[in-house]
Every structure is written in C-alpha cells, then in structure tokens.
Amino acid sequence: MKPATLFVVFLCLMGASAQRRRTLESYFDSRKNIEKLIDCFVGVQACTAVEQKIKDQAIATMSNFGQCPVTHCKTQKEREDMQKSMQLLQTKYPDLWNRLVGALILGIDFGRK
C-alpha cells in the first residue's frame, strides 16, 4: 500500500474514532438519558436489550477495577467506550454515579435526586 493511501486510511479511522467519542459525549449531555439508564441498572424500570448489555459491561468493569474484561467487552472499542462512559458519568453526574455504585456494589438505591 502506498504511503499516501495509508495516510488517508489512518485519517478515516481517526475521524471515525473522534465521531464515536462525540456521539458518546453528546449522549451524556442529557441527564434524562442517564437517569433512564441508571433506572434500568438499579431495577426501577426494565432494561432494553442494549441497556442490559451496557449494564452487564458496567458491572463487570466496576468489579474489575475500572477495566472491562474481554468476557464482556469483546472489542477494544467496547472497552474504550465503557471506560469513557464511566469517566463521563463520574464527572458530569456524580450523584448518579453514587447511586449506581450504591445499587450495584452495596445493594442500596439512594433514589433520584
């Protein structure tokens, strides 16, 4: 493969990665999105199939010192997205982070704030 072609492929991959990060970050711009997801996580409402997968990955990540194991996050993208999601939740919504930790680790639901 020619160097110029390789460079174009690299730029496309970098653009896709940056777009994925922006999409993930924009999801966290809505507190309602996150509250709905946390409600699923703590059993207040039923989870969709996608939410259940995210919940399973989050529990595995929290049980594995912040790293999603390959048994739950099959790809590097899934591992990076889970790590970024945990960081966004902790920084943007610390009250919801505490609720999640309380429910999943301690078995306590601190309720909505």
C-alpha positions in Angstrom: 0.0 0.0 0.0 1.3 3.4 -0.9 2.2 5.8 1.9 -0.4 8.3 0.7 -3.2 5.7 0.8 -2.1 4.5 4.2 -2.3 8.1 5.5 -5.8 8.5 4.1 -6.9 5.2 5.8 -5.4 6.5 9.0 -7.3 9.8 8.8 -10.5 8.0 8.1 -10.0 5.7 11.2 -9.1 8.7 13.3 -12.2 10.6 12.1 -14.5 7.6 12.9 -13.0 7.4 16.4 -13.4 11.1 17.1 -17.0 10.9 15.8 -17.8 8.0 18.1 -16.4 9.9 21.1 -18.5 13.0 20.2 -21.6 10.8 19.9 -20.9 9.1 23.3 -20.3 12.5 24.9 -23.4 14.0 23.4 -25.5 11.1 24.9 -24.1 12.2 28.3 -25.3 15.8 27.7 -28.8 14.8 28.5 -29.4 14.0 32.2 -32.7 12.3 31.2 -30.8 9.7 29.1 -28.5 8.9 32.0 -31.3 8.8 34.6 -33.2 6.3 32.4 -30.1 4.2 32.1 -29.5 4.3 35.8 -33.1 3.4 36.5 -32.6 0.3 34.3 -29.3 -0.5 36.1 -30.9 -0.4 39.6 -34.1 -2.2 38.7 -36.5 0.7 38.8 -37.5 0.0 35.2 -37.0 -2.8 32.7 -33.8 -2.7 30.6 -33.9 -2.9 26.8 -31.5 -5.5 25.3 -28.9 -2.7 24.6 -29.3 -1.3 28.1 -28.9 -4.8 29.6 -25.7 -5.3 27.7 -24.4 -2.0 28.9 -25.4 -2.9 32.4 -23.6 -6.2 32.3 -20.5 -4.4 30.9 -20.7 -1.7 33.6 -20.9 -4.3 36.4 -18.0 -6.2 35.0 -16.0 -3.0 34.7 -16.7 -2.0 38.3 -15.8 -5.4 39.5 -12.5 -5.3 37.6 -11.0 -2.1 38.9 -12.3 0.1 36.0 -11.3 -2.2 33.2 -14.0 -4.0 31.2 -12.8 -7.6 30.8 -12.8 -9.2 27.4 -15.5 -11.6 28.5 -17.9 -8.6 28.5 -16.3 -6.1 26.2 -15.2 -8.1 23.2 -13.5 -5.3 21.2 -11.1 -2.6 22.0 -13.8 -0.1 21.0 -16.2 -1.5 23.6 -13.5 -1.3 26.3 -12.7 2.3 25.4 -16.4 3.3 25.3 -17.1 1.7 28.7 -14.1 3.4 30.2 -15.1 6.8 28.7 -18.7 6.3 29.9 -17.6 5.6 33.4 -15.4 8.8 33.4 -18.3 10.9 31.9 -20.8 9.6 34.5 -18.4 10.3 37.4 -17.5 13.8 36.3 -20.9 15.0 34.8 -23.3 13.4 37.2 -21.6 12.4 40.5 -24.9 12.0 42.2 -26.0 9.4 39.6 -22.6 7.7 39.9 -23.0 7.4 43.6 -26.5 6.0 43.1 -25.1 3.4 40.6 -22.2 2.4 42.9 -24.6 2.2 45.9 -27.0 0.0 44.0 -24.6 -2.3 42.1 -21.9 -2.7 44.7 -23.6 -2.1 48.0 -27.2 -3.1 47.1 -28.6 0.3 48.2 -30.7 2.5 46.0 -30.2 6.1 47.0 -33.1 7.2 44.8 -33.4 10.1 42.4 -32.0 13.4 43.1 
